[in-house]
């Protein structure tokens, strides 16, 4: 006899890239409830959420960095450093 259950989360894992400097210390936006907002048509649009599944892939995501001639999705930061 086997009795058990499993949990499944259908939502992909997300993070907020980048870090800011406060009081001489780097604080990553992901663990400090930070947001990345851009001004568009007189209002603020949230561009914070990135998918872990596409981290550092070419031409993916909303927040990118140029590496080796390619635009790549920004990775998650930990205390101002990318893992």
C-alpha positions in Angstrom: 0.0 0.0 0.0 1.3 3.4 -1.0 -0.2 6.7 0.3 1.2 10.1 -0.5 0.8 13.3 -2.4 2.9 15.8 -4.4 2.7 19.5 -4.9 3.2 21.2 -8.2 3.7 24.9 -8.7 2.8 25.8 -12.3 4.3 29.3 -12.0 7.9 29.6 -13.4 10.4 30.9 -10.9 11.0 34.7 -11.2 13.4 37.3 -9.9 14.2 41.0 -10.0 17.7 41.7 -11.5 20.1 44.5 -10.6 21.3 46.0 -7.3 21.5 49.5 -5.8 24.0 51.1 -3.5 22.6 52.4 -0.2 24.7 53.5 2.8 27.9 52.3 1.1 26.5 48.8 0.7 25.1 47.0 -2.3 21.6 45.7 -2.0 20.0 43.5 -4.6 16.5 44.4 -5.7 15.2 40.8 -5.5 15.6 40.2 -1.7 15.0 43.9 -0.8 11.6 44.3 -2.6 13.0 46.6 -5.2 11.3 47.5 -8.5 12.5 48.6 -11.9 10.1 51.3 -13.2 10.1 53.1 -16.5 8.1 56.2 -17.4 5.9 55.6 -20.4 3.1 57.8 -21.7 3.0 59.9 -18.5 2.7 56.8 -16.2 5.1 54.3 -14.6 5.4 50.8 -15.9 6.9 47.9 -13.9 9.6 46.0 -15.8 11.0 44.2 -12.8 10.1 40.5 -13.2 12.4 38.2 -15.1 12.2 34.4 -15.6 14.9 32.2 -14.1 14.5 29.9 -17.0 15.9 32.4 -19.5 18.6 34.0 -17.4 21.7 35.1 -19.4 20.2 33.9 -22.7 20.5 36.0 -25.9 17.7 38.4 -26.7 15.5 37.3 -23.8 13.9 39.4 -21.0 13.2 43.1 -20.5 16.5 44.0 -18.7 19.6 43.3 -20.7 23.4 43.7 -20.8 25.7 43.6 -23.7 28.3 40.8 -23.6 30.5 39.8 -26.5 28.3 41.7 -29.0 25.1 40.0 -27.8 22.3 41.4 -25.7 21.7 39.0 -22.8 19.1 39.0 -20.0 20.5 40.2 -16.7 21.1 37.5 -14.1 19.9 37.6 -10.5 22.2 39.6 -8.2 23.2 38.6 -4.6 24.4 41.6 -2.7 25.4 43.4 -5.8 27.3 40.5 -7.4 26.0 38.2 -10.2 26.4 34.5 -9.4 
